[in-house]
């Protein structure tokens, strides 16, 4: 079966999350693409290989681990390295939804070779390859963080006590961690920007909203194991894991032991 063509490359998978579309694309060794534009402004996270994007006045070289941002109006051509390139393309589908953000984010093409932007992009790529109930929520938070970090968006008026609304957001996540509302909805409850919510949540609690929800899910499942509430498979599904194997992998990564051994040790 012919793979769908994406930006002159090939992809097996695409995913839309809120205002963003993510596509994993592969490009052939030494491939050259003539001058063109894209429908949407975007980030290109280079997972492996290398590429050059040639704009009217400058050329940006992108190695593995770097992130390129560009506006949709920036016409350019492409050259891919001797081993091709494997990229995660993240498109902002409706920049007019956040005009204050779009104006700062996609003014000119930029490359982030290190720092917070590639780090967030790596987390996005990990979540993109994870499939469970919290994946979309975690991805939305990371994508909003990526937007804020890329644009260096300034914080809104801090005269309103951040602690009050942050505690409210935390409490809502604690009560709805298996199926949390979208971050746009959470931000709307408090009349703040989603980027500001994500920035302040991480600054205050030390983790992203998605990481916090996953930790809540894990602690809930561990308590169920400790108290003998249902089989391991039942607990996994009730907590929101895709299956028992997914729960077991997450549990072992966090504790160093399997759910079954943890339950038996508690019983002993």
MARLUM-912151 format. One record per residue (C-alpha): x, y, z; residue number from 0; chain. Coordinates in nm, 4 decimals. Each point is the difference from the previous one (the first is absolute). Layout:
N
[rec [X Y Z] NUM "A"];
...
//
This chain:
268
[rec [0.0000 0.0000 0.0000] 0 "A"];
[rec [0.1350 0.3458 -0.0906] 1 "A"];
[rec [0.0806 0.2114 0.3015] 2 "A"];
[rec [-0.1623 0.3454 0.0239] 3 "A"];
[rec [0.2245 0.2801 -0.1227] 4 "A"];
[rec [0.0815 0.2676 0.2530] 5 "A"];
[rec [0.2141 0.3033 -0.0863] 6 "A"];
[rec [0.1669 -0.2025 -0.2780] 7 "A"];
[rec [0.0762 -0.2788 0.2467] 8 "A"];
[rec [-0.1823 -0.3142 0.1083] 9 "A"];
[rec [-0.1891 -0.0676 0.3202] 10 "A"];
[rec [-0.1846 -0.2888 0.1579] 11 "A"];
[rec [-0.1798 0.2031 0.2632] 12 "A"];
[rec [-0.1585 0.3368 0.0747] 13 "A"];
[rec [-0.1871 0.1227 0.3055] 14 "A"];
[rec [-0.2046 0.3141 0.0671] 15 "A"];
[rec [-0.0028 0.1335 0.3561] 16 "A"];
[rec [-0.1999 0.3171 0.0540] 17 "A"];
[rec [0.1561 0.2758 -0.2087] 18 "A"];
[rec [0.2916 -0.2167 -0.1150] 19 "A"];
[rec [0.0679 -0.2762 -0.2510] 20 "A"];
[rec [0.2964 -0.2332 0.0507] 21 "A"];
[rec [0.1501 -0.2046 -0.2835] 22 "A"];
[rec [0.3022 -0.2283 0.0115] 23 "A"];
[rec [0.1740 0.0238 -0.3377] 24 "A"];
[rec [0.3023 -0.1581 -0.1671] 25 "A"];
[rec [0.2058 0.1484 -0.2816] 26 "A"];
[rec [0.2312 -0.1804 -0.2415] 27 "A"];
[rec [0.3816 0.0353 0.0053] 28 "A"];
[rec [0.1220 0.3011 -0.1977] 29 "A"];
[rec [-0.3586 0.0929 -0.0903] 30 "A"];
[rec [-0.0480 0.3523 -0.1392] 31 "A"];
[rec [-0.3320 0.1860 0.0021] 32 "A"];
[rec [-0.0574 0.3119 -0.2151] 33 "A"];
[rec [-0.1300 0.3271 0.1430] 34 "A"];
[rec [-0.3455 -0.0257 0.1582] 35 "A"];
[rec [-0.2199 0.1229 0.2877] 36 "A"];
[rec [-0.2094 -0.1834 0.2592] 37 "A"];
[rec [-0.3631 0.0423 0.0960] 38 "A"];
[rec [0.0806 0.0435 0.3709] 39 "A"];
[rec [0.2749 0.1407 0.2185] 40 "A"];
[rec [0.1960 -0.2819 0.1595] 41 "A"];
[rec [0.2791 -0.1525 0.2034] 42 "A"];
[rec [0.2272 -0.2681 -0.1505] 43 "A"];
[rec [0.1714 -0.2166 0.2623] 44 "A"];
[rec [0.2864 -0.1974 -0.1561] 45 "A"];
[rec [0.0019 -0.3438 0.1621] 46 "A"];
[rec [0.2892 -0.1331 -0.2100] 47 "A"];
[rec [0.1959 0.0960 -0.3090] 48 "A"];
[rec [0.0394 0.3607 -0.1097] 49 "A"];
[rec [-0.1473 0.2599 -0.2328] 50 "A"];
[rec [0.0416 0.3530 -0.1300] 51 "A"];
[rec [-0.2854 0.2417 -0.0637] 52 "A"];
[rec [0.0942 0.2772 -0.2419] 53 "A"];
[rec [-0.2002 0.3213 0.0351] 54 "A"];
[rec [0.0310 0.3197 -0.2027] 55 "A"];
[rec [0.2707 0.1580 0.2183] 56 "A"];
[rec [0.1403 -0.2837 0.2091] 57 "A"];
[rec [0.0534 -0.3748 0.0288] 58 "A"];
[rec [-0.0731 -0.1928 0.3195] 59 "A"];
[rec [0.1895 -0.3246 0.0609] 60 "A"];
[rec [-0.1845 -0.2381 0.2317] 61 "A"];
[rec [0.1735 -0.2967 0.1635] 62 "A"];
[rec [-0.1613 -0.2796 0.1991] 63 "A"];
[rec [-0.1534 0.1372 0.3200] 64 "A"];
[rec [-0.0654 0.3493 -0.1334] 65 "A"];
[rec [-0.3336 0.1722 -0.0601] 66 "A"];
[rec [-0.0781 0.2371 -0.2878] 67 "A"];
[rec [-0.2975 0.2383 0.0175] 68 "A"];
[rec [-0.1319 0.1798 -0.3077] 69 "A"];
[rec [-0.3056 0.1982 -0.1068] 70 "A"];
[rec [-0.2212 -0.1399 -0.2740] 71 "A"];
[rec [0.0836 0.2976 -0.2230] 72 "A"];
[rec [0.3753 -0.0706 0.0012] 73 "A"];
[rec [0.0687 -0.1547 -0.3395] 74 "A"];
[rec [0.3081 -0.2232 0.0008] 75 "A"];
[rec [0.1716 -0.2984 -0.1549] 76 "A"];
[rec [0.1446 -0.3047 0.1755] 77 "A"];
[rec [0.3108 -0.2158 -0.0122] 78 "A"];
[rec [0.0205 -0.3184 0.2054] 79 "A"];
[rec [0.3213 -0.1596 0.1254] 80 "A"];
[rec [0.1759 -0.3174 -0.1195] 81 "A"];
[rec [-0.2061 -0.2113 0.2425] 82 "A"];
[rec [-0.3268 0.1853 -0.0691] 83 "A"];
[rec [-0.2030 0.1276 0.2929] 84 "A"];
[rec [-0.2656 -0.1207 0.2421] 85 "A"];
[rec [-0.2085 0.2886 0.1335] 86 "A"];
[rec [-0.2993 0.0737 0.2160] 87 "A"];
[rec [-0.1965 0.2812 -0.1677] 88 "A"];
[rec [-0.2280 0.2025 0.2280] 89 "A"];
[rec [-0.2381 0.2402 -0.1747] 90 "A"];
[rec [-0.2057 0.2731 0.1666] 91 "A"];
[rec [-0.3302 -0.0323 -0.1823] 92 "A"];
[rec [-0.1641 0.3253 0.1073] 93 "A"];
[rec [0.2483 0.2678 0.0978] 94 "A"];
[rec [-0.2818 0.2554 0.0134] 95 "A"];
[rec [-0.1343 -0.1878 0.3054] 96 "A"];
[rec [0.2945 0.1420 0.1994] 97 "A"];
[rec [0.0955 0.3203 -0.1855] 98 "A"];
[rec [0.2283 0.1269 0.2767] 99 "A"];
[rec [0.1949 -0.3259 -0.0106] 100 "A"];
[rec [0.0143 -0.0398 -0.3772] 101 "A"];
[rec [0.1413 0.3493 -0.0496] 102 "A"];
[rec [0.2978 -0.0755 0.2255] 103 "A"];
[rec [0.0522 -0.3639 -0.0920] 104 "A"];
[rec [0.0086 -0.0070 -0.3795] 105 "A"];
[rec [0.1508 0.3349 -0.0972] 106 "A"];
[rec [0.3100 -0.1447 -0.1706] 107 "A"];
[rec [0.1511 -0.3495 -0.0351] 108 "A"];
[rec [0.2097 -0.0991 0.3005] 109 "A"];
[rec [0.2029 -0.3030 0.1083] 110 "A"];
[rec [0.0170 -0.1178 0.3618] 111 "A"];
[rec [0.3068 -0.2243 0.0254] 112 "A"];
[rec [-0.0227 -0.0502 0.3749] 113 "A"];
[rec [-0.1846 0.1038 0.3129] 114 "A"];
[rec [-0.3636 -0.0190 0.0982] 115 "A"];
[rec [-0.1586 -0.0097 -0.3478] 116 "A"];
[rec [0.1706 -0.3237 -0.1153] 117 "A"];
[rec [-0.0565 -0.1482 0.3462] 118 "A"];
[rec [-0.3738 0.0603 -0.0218] 119 "A"];
[rec [-0.0011 -0.1278 -0.3595] 120 "A"];
[rec [0.1629 -0.3235 0.1169] 121 "A"];
[rec [-0.2723 -0.0435 0.2622] 122 "A"];
[rec [-0.2624 0.0628 -0.2679] 123 "A"];
[rec [0.1541 -0.2685 -0.2200] 124 "A"];
[rec [-0.0099 -0.2442 0.2928] 125 "A"];
[rec [-0.3673 0.0747 0.0698] 126 "A"];
[rec [-0.0768 -0.0231 -0.3732] 127 "A"];
[rec [0.1128 -0.3630 0.0171] 128 "A"];
[rec [-0.1954 -0.0727 0.3198] 129 "A"];
[rec [-0.3609 -0.1121 -0.0229] 130 "A"];
[rec [-0.2263 0.0307 0.3018] 131 "A"];
[rec [-0.2765 0.2220 0.1373] 132 "A"];
[rec [0.2399 0.2673 0.1248] 133 "A"];
[rec [0.2067 0.0266 -0.3191] 134 "A"];
[rec [-0.2157 0.2708 -0.1575] 135 "A"];
[rec [-0.0119 0.2028 0.3228] 136 "A"];
[rec [0.3766 -0.0323 0.0503] 137 "A"];
[rec [0.0670 0.0900 -0.3632] 138 "A"];
[rec [-0.2217 0.3072 0.0167] 139 "A"];
[rec [0.1909 0.1297 0.3012] 140 "A"];
[rec [0.3389 -0.0629 -0.1604] 141 "A"];
[rec [-0.1063 0.1619 -0.3275] 142 "A"];
[rec [-0.1173 0.3099 0.1851] 143 "A"];
[rec [0.3305 0.0061 0.1913] 144 "A"];
[rec [0.1853 -0.0294 -0.3314] 145 "A"];
[rec [-0.1890 0.3000 -0.1338] 146 "A"];
[rec [0.0793 0.2080 0.3068] 147 "A"];
[rec [0.3671 -0.0981 0.0101] 148 "A"];
[rec [0.0463 0.0650 -0.3719] 149 "A"];
[rec [-0.1610 0.3433 0.0110] 150 "A"];
[rec [0.1388 0.1044 0.3381] 151 "A"];
[rec [-0.3497 0.1243 0.0740] 152 "A"];
[rec [-0.0064 0.2440 0.2894] 153 "A"];
[rec [-0.2089 -0.0741 0.3034] 154 "A"];
[rec [-0.3316 0.1820 0.0481] 155 "A"];
[rec [-0.0785 0.2215 0.2954] 156 "A"];
[rec [0.1175 -0.1764 0.3156] 157 "A"];
[rec [-0.2001 0.2165 0.2378] 158 "A"];
[rec [-0.2573 -0.2794 0.0137] 159 "A"];
[rec [0.1230 -0.2599 0.2473] 160 "A"];
[rec [0.1459 -0.2885 -0.1986] 161 "A"];
[rec [-0.0165 -0.2353 0.2988] 162 "A"];
[rec [-0.3786 0.0162 0.0240] 163 "A"];
[rec [-0.0759 -0.1018 -0.3573] 164 "A"];
[rec [0.2931 -0.2424 -0.0187] 165 "A"];
[rec [-0.1331 -0.1851 0.3029] 166 "A"];
[rec [-0.3383 -0.0111 -0.1697] 167 "A"];
[rec [0.1554 -0.1483 -0.3163] 168 "A"];
[rec [0.1900 -0.2548 0.2080] 169 "A"];
[rec [-0.3137 -0.0962 0.1917] 170 "A"];
[rec [-0.1946 -0.0469 -0.3225] 171 "A"];
[rec [0.2726 -0.2243 -0.1423] 172 "A"];
[rec [-0.0024 -0.2045 0.3201] 173 "A"];
[rec [-0.3741 -0.0584 -0.0279] 174 "A"];
[rec [-0.0065 -0.0586 -0.3783] 175 "A"];
[rec [0.3433 -0.1472 -0.0761] 176 "A"];
[rec [-0.1389 -0.2965 -0.1986] 177 "A"];
[rec [-0.1814 0.2298 -0.2423] 178 "A"];
[rec [0.1168 0.3581 0.0576] 179 "A"];
[rec [-0.1517 0.2955 -0.1870] 180 "A"];
[rec [0.2086 0.1569 -0.2751] 181 "A"];
[rec [0.2524 0.2620 0.1035] 182 "A"];
[rec [-0.1880 0.2610 -0.2003] 183 "A"];
[rec [-0.3075 -0.0756 0.2103] 184 "A"];
[rec [0.2022 0.0070 0.3239] 185 "A"];
[rec [0.1538 0.3334 -0.0968] 186 "A"];
[rec [-0.3417 0.1362 -0.0958] 187 "A"];
[rec [-0.1325 -0.0763 0.3493] 188 "A"];
[rec [0.2538 0.2486 0.1391] 189 "A"];
[rec [0.0006 0.2494 -0.2891] 190 "A"];
[rec [0.3696 -0.0534 -0.0759] 191 "A"];
[rec [0.1994 -0.1088 -0.3044] 192 "A"];
[rec [0.0741 -0.3757 -0.0321] 193 "A"];
[rec [0.3697 0.0803 -0.0487] 194 "A"];
[rec [0.0031 0.1905 0.3288] 195 "A"];
[rec [-0.1767 -0.2882 0.1756] 196 "A"];
[rec [0.2603 -0.2509 -0.1191] 197 "A"];
[rec [0.2952 0.2255 0.0821] 198 "A"];
[rec [-0.1230 0.0810 0.3510] 199 "A"];
[rec [-0.1044 -0.3590 0.0765] 200 "A"];
[rec [0.3482 -0.1318 -0.0840] 201 "A"];
[rec [0.1719 0.2868 0.1835] 202 "A"];
[rec [-0.2084 -0.0600 0.3141] 203 "A"];
[rec [-0.0303 -0.3799 0.0128] 204 "A"];
[rec [0.3157 -0.0998 -0.1871] 205 "A"];
[rec [-0.1762 -0.2152 -0.2613] 206 "A"];
[rec [-0.2244 0.0466 -0.3033] 207 "A"];
[rec [-0.3759 -0.0424 0.0296] 208 "A"];
[rec [0.0263 -0.3289 -0.1893] 209 "A"];
[rec [0.2731 -0.1348 0.2291] 210 "A"];
[rec [-0.2078 0.0978 0.3012] 211 "A"];
[rec [-0.3081 -0.1825 -0.1325] 212 "A"];
[rec [0.2093 -0.3106 -0.0726] 213 "A"];
[rec [0.1432 0.0066 0.3534] 214 "A"];
[rec [-0.3523 0.0271 0.1431] 215 "A"];
[rec [-0.1105 -0.2977 -0.2096] 216 "A"];
[rec [0.2965 -0.2045 0.1211] 217 "A"];
[rec [-0.0612 0.0795 0.3681] 218 "A"];
[rec [-0.3695 -0.0865 -0.0348] 219 "A"];
[rec [0.0870 -0.3350 -0.1595] 220 "A"];
[rec [0.2626 -0.0737 0.2650] 221 "A"];
[rec [-0.2515 0.0591 0.2777] 222 "A"];
[rec [-0.2406 -0.2394 -0.1724] 223 "A"];
[rec [0.2738 -0.2642 -0.0122] 224 "A"];
[rec [0.0850 0.0562 0.3637] 225 "A"];
[rec [-0.3629 -0.0294 0.1087] 226 "A"];
[rec [-0.0782 -0.2988 -0.2201] 227 "A"];
[rec [-0.2662 0.1822 -0.2037] 228 "A"];
[rec [-0.0440 -0.2164 -0.3115] 229 "A"];
[rec [0.2366 -0.1903 -0.2257] 230 "A"];
[rec [0.3069 0.1634 -0.1499] 231 "A"];
[rec [-0.1704 0.0091 -0.3395] 232 "A"];
[rec [-0.3128 0.1625 0.1458] 233 "A"];
[rec [0.2060 0.2605 0.1851] 234 "A"];
[rec [0.1993 0.0806 -0.3141] 235 "A"];
[rec [-0.3117 0.0623 -0.2077] 236 "A"];
[rec [-0.1790 0.1922 0.2759] 237 "A"];
[rec [0.3048 0.2265 0.0439] 238 "A"];
[rec [0.0068 0.0796 -0.3709] 239 "A"];
[rec [0.2933 -0.2086 -0.1207] 240 "A"];
[rec [-0.0421 -0.1513 -0.3469] 241 "A"];
[rec [0.0456 -0.3536 0.1385] 242 "A"];
[rec [0.1680 -0.1990 0.2782] 243 "A"];
[rec [0.3337 -0.0100 -0.1831] 244 "A"];
[rec [0.0060 0.3792 -0.0235] 245 "A"];
[rec [-0.0774 0.0273 0.3719] 246 "A"];
[rec [0.2731 -0.2521 0.0847] 247 "A"];
[rec [0.2622 0.1884 -0.2026] 248 "A"];
[rec [-0.0893 0.3314 0.1619] 249 "A"];
[rec [-0.0124 -0.1532 0.3485] 250 "A"];
[rec [0.3408 -0.1671 -0.0379] 251 "A"];
[rec [0.1554 0.3181 -0.1401] 252 "A"];
[rec [-0.1190 0.1924 0.3070] 253 "A"];
[rec [0.0607 -0.2577 0.2746] 254 "A"];
[rec [0.2475 -0.2538 -0.1370] 255 "A"];
[rec [-0.2424 -0.2864 0.0555] 256 "A"];
[rec [-0.3084 -0.1441 -0.1679] 257 "A"];
[rec [-0.3593 0.0576 0.1218] 258 "A"];
[rec [-0.0307 -0.3680 0.0877] 259 "A"];
[rec [0.3141 -0.0024 0.2140] 260 "A"];
[rec [-0.1033 0.3259 0.1642] 261 "A"];
[rec [-0.3388 -0.1482 0.0917] 262 "A"];
[rec [0.1541 -0.3234 0.1320] 263 "A"];
[rec [0.2561 0.1922 0.2063] 264 "A"];
[rec [-0.2778 0.2074 0.1523] 265 "A"];
[rec [-0.2027 -0.3096 0.0847] 266 "A"];
[rec [0.3031 -0.1606 0.1616] 267 "A"];
//
